[in-house]
Amino acid sequence: MEDLNLEALANKASEMLSVRGKRALVVGLGRFGGGVGVTRWLSQNGAEVIVTDLADADSLRDSVQQLSDLDITFHLGGHDEADLEIVDFVVVNPAVVKRKSTFFQVIEQKGIPWTTEMNLFGQRVRANVIGVTGTYGKSTTCSMLHRVLDAWTATGNGRWTKAYLGGNIGRSLLPDLPAMRPSDVVVLEMSNAQLEDLSRIEWRPDLAVITNLHPNHLDRHGGWKAYLAAKFNLVASENAATPIFLGKSLSKEALRIAQKVAPNLADRVCPFDSPNPALVLNVPGAHNRQNANLVYAVACHCGVPEGVTRSALATFRGLPHRLELVGVVAGVKYVNDSKSTSPDATLTALDCFSEPVIAIVGGIERDHPLESFAHNMVRRCKAVICTGQSGPRFARVLRESLSGEACFVEMASNLEAAVSVASVHAFRGDVVLYAPGAPSFDSYANYEKRGEHFTKLVRALID
């Protein structure tokens, strides 16, 4: 009888979460397809879907094309409040800055139920979930951890049957829900935008990983504390994960704020030491070693045999646009680190090289303090080429910081010109490092398109 009651309760819960026959409005499709996964999932699960976006159909052509096989209504080039009169609920894309969106304010004023893709997934997932967040290194850490867990499950002797990877790393896991079992594990990358609404549901990952925390996305959240509060939604709940693994570089300030919002944080943090002997890695940089050490600690906690972990990490070769060696021209290494979207990330990339570096920086203008960045850049670089919307400010602050340093600072009109100037200054044994230190949106849809352009320019030099 007890089993039957449990089954009835499970069926009732499933019915409550069903979207079949309901009318859904997806706010934000995105040029990069950020809303494609949830839109497809809603439609394939029986919902009537309307997609709205401020961008027009031409700008969103690629994303719309991915959904061309489904019966979906598109209202693009602006939002229409009339849509809110006919829908049962709204799904808000993480790219929508809700505190600045007039349309979202209307949604709340009308009392229309709304959710997010991450919350839809969290309420339905049956597998074990390892949630990973942080300012930098999330994708690399997730990829490393998934590689380890995938290798373990492949042996047939692992704790779990199958390992999934998704979330902010670029792949919606909603379509995988029917196949996921309680014996599976999910490595889930969770951005600040995906975490800021997690407090609206009870679900939390079974294990939490926070790589590091630095000021970022402050324009979205309105300040450092609000940004941290979004990140700490991962652990700030009685239902939140235990244990919690924290990267070694978390600042005292961040930890102090975490202790205020996360119940019994100190009791839930799992301490760990660096592996001995040190891990053998194929990716450069102290930050990647920190990521790998964190993965090693999580893997040990999960029961992965040490040999499996070490072997998987030794064969990991990194992700595109993250310290990616594009090619060597006349003895000069050209490295694509387009994922460096803040000054701190650029300095982290720079620290990976002992060779003379010609750096290319610049992107969209952001109000980041640049004094420390400039001081370190002119001290370490042979030359810095500035481009993009933020190029003039970068160049000005860099020149103000020279004070006798033998660093050449120059402006370039675009990335093509910057690569050309860098190639003139580079000699055998040097590194040309593309680490912009700013987001890409002044000239590119995303950091990947920017990195692909850099790669194309370097390959033209090789040819």
N, C-alpha and C positions, 0 to 999 in steps of 0.2 A: 504493500500500500504506500509505504514511504517513497519507493522508487517512482510509483505512478504519480504521486503528488509533485515530486521533483520534476518529472517530465512535463507535467501540466504547467508548472511554473515556468519552465524553460520555453515551452511553446508560447505561453502568454507574453513572456519578455520578448520573444522573437517577433510576435505580432505587433507589439508596441513599437518596435524599432523598424518595422517594415516601411518602405517608401512606395510600395506598389499602389498605383491608383492615385497617388498624391501629386499635386502640382508644385514643382520646385523652381525657384529662381536662383540661378548661379550668377553672383555678382563678381565679375572679373574673370575673363578667359585668359588674357595675357598673351603677349607676343611670343613668349617662350613656351606657351602651352601649359601654364601653371594650373589652369582650370579644366584641362582636357580630361584628366583621369577621373575626377569626381563627376564630371558631366556624363562621361561614358558609363560610369558605374550606375548613376541614377537612372539613366535611360534604359540600360539593360536590365535593371531591377524593377521596371514597370512604372517609373515616375514619368509624368509629363514635364518636360524640361524647357524652360526659357533661359537663354544666356544673354546677359547684358554686359556691356563694356563701354567705357568712355572712348576707347580707340575705335577707329572706323574699320570697315570690313577689309579694306585694302591692307591696312597695317597688320590685321590679324589673319591674313590669308592662310598662312601655314597652319595655325591652330584650328581654324574653321575646317580646313581640308581634312584634318585628322578625324573629324566627326561627321564627314560627309555621308557615311553609310547609315546614320541614325536619323530618326525623325525628331529633330530639335528645332525650336524657334529661336532665331537670333535677332536681338535688338541691339545693334551696335552703333557706335558714334555718339553715344549719350544714353543716360538712364531715363526711363519713362515711369513716373509714379503710378500710372494706370496699371502697370504690371503688379503692383503691390496689392491691388484690389482683387486679384484672381488667383493668387498663389497661397499654398498652405504653409510653406516655410521657405527660408532663404539660406543659401550656402554662400558664405563670404570668403573669397580668395584671400590667402595670406598677404598678397601684395597690396590689398586695400588698406590704407591708413585710416582706421575707423574714426579716430578722434578728429580727423580733418575732412571726412567725407560727408557732404551734405545729404547725399542719398541714404547713407547709413543712419544718419540722425533721424530721417523720416521713417525708416524701418523700425527704429526703436520707439519713436513717438506713436506709431500705429500699433505697437505691441505685437508685431509679427514675429513668430518664432524664427530664430536664426541659429545656425551652427557653422562649423568649419569642416574641411575634409579630415583634418587630424582627429577631431572629436567624433566624427562619424566612424572612423576606423577604430578608435579606442573603445567605443561602446560596443563594438561587434567582434573584436579579435579574440580568438580562443587560444592562440599560441602564447608562449612565453615571450616577453618583450624586454629587450635591453635598450633603454632610451639614452641617446647620446646628444649632448649639446655642448656649447662653448662658443667663444668668440671666433677663435681660429682653430683649424685642425679637425673640425667635426667630420668632414667627408673622408679625410685620410684615416682618421681613427676608426670610423665605421667600416671602411673598406678593409683595413688591416684585421679588425675583429671578425668581420664576416669571412675573410679568407681563412682565418684560424678555425672558426666554427664549421665552415664548409668542409675543410680538410678532415676535421674530426668526425663529422657525420658520415663522410665518405668511407671511413674505416668500418662502419657498421657497428662499432663498439661505443659510440658516443652517447651522451646523456639525452641528446635530441635526435630526431629522425631527419629533419631537414632544416637548413638555415636560410632565411630570407633577408634581403637587404632593400631598404627603401626609405621613403620620407623625403626630407629636404635634399637628399643626394640626387633627386631627380626622377624617382620612379614611384608612382602611386601604388600602394599595396591594396587598395580597395578591391580590385579585380581578383586578387589572390585569396580573399577571405574564405570562399567556399572550400578551397583546397587545404587551408591551414588547419592543423590538428593541435590538440593540447600537447602533443609530443614534439612539436616544432618550436623553433626559436626565431625571433625577428630582431635584427639589428636595425634600429629606427633612428635616423638622424632627425633632430627636432630643432628648428630655428627659433629665434626669439619671436618671430611673427606667428609661428605655429604653436608656440607655448603660451602666448599671452591670453588665450581663451580657454586653456586647459582647466582652469578652476571652475568652469561652468559644468563640468561633468565629474563623476566620482572616480573614474578609472585613472590609474597611473601605471607606468611601466613597472615590471617586476624588479628591475635593477637599473640604477641610474649612473651615468658617467658624465662628468663635467670636465672638459679638457682644460679650459682656462677662461678668464673673464677680463675683458678690457673695455673701456668706453667705446661704444659703437652704436650705430643706428639711433643716436640721441635725438635726431630730428623727428623720427617716427614716434618715439616714446615720450619725448619732452624732457629727458634728463637721464643721468646715470642711474639713479635709484630706481626709476621706473623701468629702465632696461633690465636691471638686475632682478627686479620683481617678476618680470616676464620670464626670465631664465629660471628663477627659483620656483616657478610653478611646477617644475619637474619634481621637486622634492617637498614643496610646502603644502603638505596635506597629511592627514592621518592615514590616508590610503596610499601614500607615496612609497616609493621603492625603498627597500632595505636589502642589501647595503647600498651605500653610495660611494663611488670612487671619484676622488677629486684629483685633478692634475696638480703637480708640485708647484706650479707657478701662480696659483690663485693668490691674489693680494689679500693682506690682512683686512683691508676695508671691505672687500667683497665677502669675505668669510664672516665679518662682523654683521653685515646686513643679512646674510643667509641665516645666521643664528637667531635673528629676530623673527624671521618669517617661516622658518622650517622647524617644526616640532622636534625636539630632541636630536638635532642634527649631529652633535658630537657623538652620540651613542650609535648613530647609524652609519657613520663614515668608516670605511674599511681601510686601515693603514696598510701601506706596502712599501717594500724596499726595492731598489733597482736590482735587476737580476744579476747574478754572479755565476759564471762569467758573463760579461756584457753580451747583448744580442748582436748577431751579425746582420747588418742591414744593407740593402741596395739603394736606399734613399738617403740623400745628404741632409745635414743640419741637426743642430742640437734639439730643435723643436720636434723633428721627426723621431729622434731617439726618445724624447719625452712621451710622444704619442705611443710609440711601440712599447715602452715600459709600462704605460697605463694599460694597454691591451694585454700585455703579459700578465699583469696583476689580475685583471678581470678573468682571463682564461684560467689562471690557477684556481681562482675562487669557484669557477664553474666545473672544475675537475678535468680540464683538458690536459692530457699528458704533456710534459715539458718538451719532449722531442717533437711532437706535432706542432706545438706553438712556435718553437724556434725555427723549424723547417719552413713553415708557412710564412713567417715574417722575413726570413732570409730571401725568399723568392718574390717578395712584394716589390714592384718596381715603380710605385707611385701612380698618381692620377694625372690626366692631362691638365695643362695650364698651371701646374704646381711644381715649380723647379724642374720643368721638363726640358731636357736637352734636345733642342731642335736640330742642331747640326754643328759641324766644325768647318769653318772657312779659313783657309790659310793659317791654321793653327789657333784660330780664335773660336772659343765656345760661345754659341748663342743659346741663351736659356730663357724659356717662356714661363714667367710666373705671373700671368695675367690675373690670377686669383687674388693677388695682393691688392686689396681694395682700400687699404688704410695705410697711413705712414708707418705704424707699428709693424704691419705685415711686411712692408718693404724692408725695414731694418732687419727683421727676422730672416728674410731671404738673403740679404746682404751678408749676414753672419755665417752663411754656409760656405763662403768662398775665401780662400787664402790668397788667390791670384788677384792681380790688378783688375778692377771692375769699372766698366763704362755702363752706367745705369741710365735707363730710359724711364721717366716718370711722368705722371699727369693724367688727368681724366676729368670727371665732373667736379665742380667746385664744392667743397665741404668745409665747414668751419672747424677744422681740426687745428689745434696748436701745432706749429711747425718748427719751433726753435730747437728742441732736442733732436728732432728728425734731421734738420739742416746741419746741425753741428756734427752729427755722426756721419752723415752722407759725405760732406766735404772732407772729413778726416779719413774716410775709408776709400772713397772712389777716386779713380784717375780722372773721370769726367762724368758729368750728369747732364743729360739732354732732356729738356722739359718741353712738353707738348700738351695739347688738350685745353679745355676750359680753365683748369687750375694751373696750367703751365706758367703763366706770367707771375702768379703769386709764389709758386714753387721757386722759380728762378730768382725772384727778388730776395726771398728769405735765404736762399742758398748763398747768393752773392754777399749778403750782409754777414754771413757766418764765415766767410773765407778766412779773413785775418791771417794771411800768410800761408794758408794751406795751398798746396800745388794741385788744385782741382780745377778743371775747366768746366764752366757752366754756360750752356747755350740753349736758346729757344729754337724749336722747330715747328713748322706750321702744321704738320700732321705726322702720323706714325711713319709713313713712307719716308718723309724727310728725316725723321729722327733716326731711323735705321741707317739711312745713308750717311748721316753725320757721325753716328757711332762707329760705323765701319771705317771711316777715315781715321778716327782716333785709336782704333784697336790694332794691336800688333800681336804676333805669335805669343801664346801664353796668357793672353788677356781673356776676360769674360765680358760679353755684352749681355747684361741682365735686364730683361723687360719686367719690371716690378712696379706698376703704375702708382701705387699708394693712394688710389682714388677709384671710385666706381666708374663704370664704363659709359654711363647713359648720355654723356655729352655727344658721343659719336657712334656708339654701338648699342645693340639691343641688350647685350649682357657681356660678362667677362669672357665667355667662351668664344663669341664672335670676334672679340678683340684679340684674343690669343690666337685664333685661327688666322687672322689677318697678319699678325706678327710672324707666324709660322710660314705663311705664304711668301712674305717679303724675304725671309731668310733663305727659303728654298730657291727663290729667284737668284739670290747671291751665289748659292751653291752651284746652280745651273750655269 
